[in-house]
Amino acid sequence: DRRFLRQHLVEGECPQFSDSASTNRVVISRLLADKLRLKVGDKLDTYFLDEQVRARRLQVVGIYCTNFADYDRMMLFTDLCTVNRLNRWQKEQSSGMEVELKDYNQLEGTTYTLAEQLSDRIDRYGQRYIVVSVEQLNPQMFAWLGILDVNIWVILFLMVGVAGFTMISGLLIIILERTSMIGLLKSLGAGNLLLRKLFLWLSVFLIGRGM
Protein backbone atom coordinates (compact mmCIF):
# COMPACT_ATOMS: atom_id res chain seq x y z
CA ASP A 1 0.00 0.00 0.00
CA ARG A 2 1.67 3.19 -1.20
CA ARG A 3 -0.08 5.38 1.39
CA PHE A 4 1.16 3.09 4.18
CA LEU A 5 4.73 3.33 2.92
CA ARG A 6 4.61 7.11 2.71
CA GLN A 7 3.39 7.32 6.30
CA HIS A 8 6.10 5.04 7.74
CA LEU A 9 9.03 5.62 5.36
CA VAL A 10 12.10 6.78 7.32
CA GLU A 11 14.78 6.54 4.66
CA GLY A 12 15.03 6.34 0.88
CA GLU A 13 12.07 6.68 -1.47
CA CYS A 14 8.64 5.18 -1.99
CA PRO A 15 8.86 3.61 -5.47
CA GLN A 16 6.04 3.36 -7.96
CA PHE A 17 5.60 -0.40 -8.05
CA SER A 18 4.26 -2.02 -11.20
CA ASP A 19 2.08 -5.08 -11.74
CA SER A 20 3.24 -5.53 -15.34
CA ALA A 21 7.04 -5.28 -15.08
CA SER A 22 9.57 -6.48 -12.52
CA THR A 23 11.66 -3.62 -11.12
CA ASN A 24 13.61 -5.75 -8.59
CA ARG A 25 13.27 -2.96 -6.05
CA VAL A 26 12.21 -3.54 -2.46
CA VAL A 27 11.33 -1.57 0.68
CA ILE A 28 12.31 -3.30 3.93
CA SER A 29 11.81 -2.47 7.61
CA ARG A 30 14.33 -0.77 9.87
CA LEU A 31 14.42 -3.95 11.99
CA LEU A 32 15.45 -6.13 9.04
CA ALA A 33 17.88 -3.52 7.74
CA ASP A 34 19.69 -3.40 11.09
CA LYS A 35 19.81 -7.19 11.39
CA LEU A 36 21.11 -7.66 7.84
CA ARG A 37 23.30 -4.51 7.98
CA LEU A 38 21.66 -3.05 4.90
CA LYS A 39 21.19 0.53 3.82
CA VAL A 40 19.47 2.26 0.91
CA GLY A 41 21.12 1.27 -2.37
CA ASP A 42 22.43 -2.12 -1.19
CA LYS A 43 21.64 -5.39 -2.93
CA LEU A 44 19.56 -8.02 -1.13
CA ASP A 45 19.78 -11.69 -2.14
CA THR A 46 16.47 -13.46 -1.44
CA TYR A 47 15.65 -17.17 -1.67
CA PHE A 48 12.15 -18.59 -2.07
CA LEU A 49 11.71 -22.21 -1.05
CA ASP A 50 9.14 -24.35 -2.81
CA GLU A 51 9.51 -27.48 -4.92
CA GLN A 52 12.72 -25.83 -6.09
CA VAL A 53 14.76 -22.94 -4.74
CA ARG A 54 14.35 -19.65 -6.59
CA ALA A 55 16.76 -16.78 -6.00
CA ARG A 56 16.25 -13.09 -6.69
CA ARG A 57 18.60 -10.16 -6.16
CA LEU A 58 16.66 -7.07 -5.14
CA GLN A 59 17.80 -3.51 -4.54
CA VAL A 60 16.85 -1.76 -1.30
CA VAL A 61 15.35 1.61 -2.26
CA GLY A 62 13.56 2.46 0.99
CA ILE A 63 13.36 1.65 4.70
CA TYR A 64 10.16 1.88 6.75
CA CYS A 65 9.44 1.59 10.47
CA THR A 66 6.08 0.95 12.18
CA ASN A 67 7.50 0.19 15.68
CA PHE A 68 5.50 -3.07 15.70
CA ALA A 69 8.17 -5.78 15.87
CA ASP A 70 5.79 -8.59 14.82
CA TYR A 71 4.97 -6.66 11.66
CA ASP A 72 8.41 -5.24 10.87
CA ARG A 73 10.23 -8.55 11.01
CA MET A 74 7.87 -10.22 8.54
CA MET A 75 6.94 -7.67 5.88
CA LEU A 76 8.79 -6.22 2.91
CA PHE A 77 7.32 -4.51 -0.16
CA THR A 78 8.06 -5.07 -3.83
CA ASP A 79 6.14 -4.95 -7.09
CA LEU A 80 3.29 -7.38 -7.77
CA CYS A 81 4.89 -8.68 -10.96
CA THR A 82 7.85 -10.08 -9.00
CA VAL A 83 5.53 -11.79 -6.53
CA ASN A 84 3.41 -13.32 -9.30
CA ARG A 85 6.46 -14.67 -11.12
CA LEU A 86 7.89 -16.22 -7.96
CA ASN A 87 4.56 -17.91 -7.13
CA ARG A 88 3.83 -18.78 -10.78
CA TRP A 89 0.55 -16.86 -10.57
CA GLN A 90 -1.44 -15.27 -13.35
CA LYS A 91 -1.21 -11.54 -13.89
CA GLU A 92 -4.52 -10.82 -12.13
CA GLN A 93 -4.03 -13.44 -9.39
CA SER A 94 -3.26 -12.50 -5.76
CA SER A 95 -3.33 -14.07 -2.32
CA GLY A 96 -5.91 -11.65 -0.97
CA MET A 97 -7.42 -8.19 -0.96
CA GLU A 98 -8.25 -5.64 1.71
CA VAL A 99 -11.52 -3.79 2.25
CA GLU A 100 -11.13 -0.47 4.07
CA LEU A 101 -14.05 0.77 6.18
CA LYS A 102 -14.68 4.39 7.12
CA ASP A 103 -16.56 3.37 10.29
CA TYR A 104 -14.59 1.02 12.55
CA ASN A 105 -17.79 0.09 14.43
CA GLN A 106 -19.02 -1.67 11.27
CA LEU A 107 -16.02 -4.04 11.22
CA GLU A 108 -17.64 -7.08 12.82
CA GLY A 109 -20.93 -6.78 10.94
CA THR A 110 -19.20 -6.29 7.58
CA THR A 111 -16.93 -9.27 8.22
CA TYR A 112 -19.89 -11.58 8.89
CA THR A 113 -21.80 -10.23 5.89
CA LEU A 114 -18.91 -10.86 3.49
CA ALA A 115 -18.27 -14.27 5.04
CA GLU A 116 -21.89 -15.33 4.45
CA GLN A 117 -21.74 -14.22 0.82
CA LEU A 118 -18.33 -15.74 -0.02
CA SER A 119 -17.93 -18.76 2.28
CA ASP A 120 -19.32 -21.27 -0.25
CA ARG A 121 -17.78 -19.72 -3.36
CA ILE A 122 -14.66 -20.91 -5.18
CA ASP A 123 -12.60 -18.64 -7.42
CA ARG A 124 -11.47 -19.42 -10.98
CA TYR A 125 -8.25 -20.99 -9.69
CA GLY A 126 -10.05 -23.53 -7.50
CA GLN A 127 -9.39 -21.79 -4.19
CA ARG A 128 -12.08 -21.15 -1.57
CA TYR A 129 -12.67 -17.60 -0.31
CA ILE A 130 -11.83 -16.89 3.33
CA VAL A 131 -12.93 -13.67 5.07
CA VAL A 132 -11.10 -12.49 8.20
CA SER A 133 -11.12 -9.12 9.94
CA VAL A 134 -8.02 -7.20 10.97
CA GLU A 135 -8.76 -8.10 14.60
CA GLN A 136 -8.82 -11.81 13.76
CA LEU A 137 -5.66 -11.43 11.67
CA ASN A 138 -3.70 -9.60 14.39
CA PRO A 139 -5.18 -10.66 17.77
CA GLN A 140 -1.97 -9.94 19.74
CA MET A 141 -1.84 -6.35 18.50
CA PHE A 142 -5.44 -5.59 19.47
CA ALA A 143 -5.04 -7.36 22.82
CA TRP A 144 -2.10 -5.04 23.52
CA LEU A 145 -4.18 -2.00 22.54
CA GLY A 146 -6.94 -3.23 24.88
CA ILE A 147 -4.45 -3.37 27.75
CA LEU A 148 -3.48 0.23 26.99
CA ASP A 149 -7.15 1.26 27.26
CA VAL A 150 -7.40 -0.41 30.67
CA ASN A 151 -4.27 1.40 31.84
CA ILE A 152 -5.73 4.74 30.75
CA TRP A 153 -8.88 4.17 32.83
CA VAL A 154 -6.81 3.12 35.86
CA ILE A 155 -4.64 6.24 35.58
CA LEU A 156 -7.69 8.50 35.19
CA PHE A 157 -9.35 6.89 38.22
CA LEU A 158 -6.23 7.43 40.34
CA MET A 159 -5.90 11.04 39.15
CA VAL A 160 -9.53 11.83 39.97
CA GLY A 161 -9.14 10.17 43.39
CA VAL A 162 -5.99 12.12 44.24
CA ALA A 163 -7.49 15.39 42.96
CA GLY A 164 -10.69 14.85 44.96
CA PHE A 165 -8.79 14.03 48.15
CA THR A 166 -6.58 17.10 47.66
CA MET A 167 -9.58 19.41 47.17
CA ILE A 168 -11.41 18.06 50.22
CA SER A 169 -8.34 18.26 52.46
CA GLY A 170 -7.59 21.76 51.18
CA LEU A 171 -11.13 22.91 51.98
CA LEU A 172 -10.90 21.45 55.49
CA ILE A 173 -7.60 23.24 56.07
CA ILE A 174 -9.15 26.55 54.96
CA ILE A 175 -12.08 26.06 57.35
CA LEU A 176 -9.80 25.17 60.30
CA GLU A 177 -7.61 28.22 59.63
CA ARG A 178 -10.68 30.47 59.54
CA THR A 179 -12.23 29.31 62.81
CA SER A 180 -11.98 32.77 64.39
CA MET A 181 -13.47 34.38 61.26
CA ILE A 182 -16.38 31.92 61.34
CA GLY A 183 -17.04 32.83 65.01
CA LEU A 184 -16.96 36.53 64.17
CA LEU A 185 -19.38 36.13 61.24
CA LYS A 186 -21.72 34.00 63.37
CA SER A 187 -21.72 36.67 66.07
CA LEU A 188 -22.64 39.25 63.44
CA GLY A 189 -25.66 37.14 62.45
CA ALA A 190 -24.39 35.10 59.51
CA GLY A 191 -26.25 31.83 59.03
CA ASN A 192 -24.84 28.40 58.18
CA LEU A 193 -26.01 28.66 54.55
CA LEU A 194 -24.10 31.91 54.03
CA LEU A 195 -20.95 30.41 55.53
CA ARG A 196 -21.21 27.35 53.29
CA LYS A 197 -21.58 29.53 50.20
CA LEU A 198 -18.63 31.66 51.30
CA PHE A 199 -16.25 28.71 51.63
CA LEU A 200 -17.54 27.00 48.52
CA TRP A 201 -16.93 30.11 46.44
CA LEU A 202 -13.46 30.44 47.98
CA SER A 203 -12.65 26.82 47.14
CA VAL A 204 -13.95 27.24 43.56
CA PHE A 205 -11.73 30.31 43.18
CA LEU A 206 -8.65 28.46 44.44
CA ILE A 207 -9.36 25.35 42.34
CA GLY A 208 -9.94 27.49 39.24
CA ARG A 209 -6.62 29.27 39.68
CA GLY A 210 -4.87 25.97 40.27
CA MET A 211 -6.35 24.39 37.13
Secondary structure as GFF3:
##gff-version 3
##sequence-region A 1 211
A	DSSP	alpha_helix	2	8	.	.	.	ID=ss1
A	DSSP	beta_strand	9	12	.	.	.	ID=ss2
A	DSSP	beta_strand	25	29	.	.	.	ID=ss3
A	DSSP	alpha_helix	30	36	.	.	.	ID=ss4
A	DSSP	beta_strand	43	49	.	.	.	ID=ss5
A	DSSP	beta_strand	53	64	.	.	.	ID=ss6
A	DSSP	alpha_helix	69	72	.	.	.	ID=ss7
A	DSSP	beta_strand	77	78	.	.	.	ID=ss8
A	DSSP	alpha_helix	80	87	.	.	.	ID=ss9
A	DSSP	three_ten_helix	104	106	.	.	.	ID=ss10
A	DSSP	alpha_helix	107	118	.	.	.	ID=ss11
A	DSSP	alpha_helix	134	137	.	.	.	ID=ss12
A	DSSP	alpha_helix	139	177	.	.	.	ID=ss13
A	DSSP	alpha_helix	179	187	.	.	.	ID=ss14
A	DSSP	alpha_helix	192	210	.	.	.	ID=ss15
###
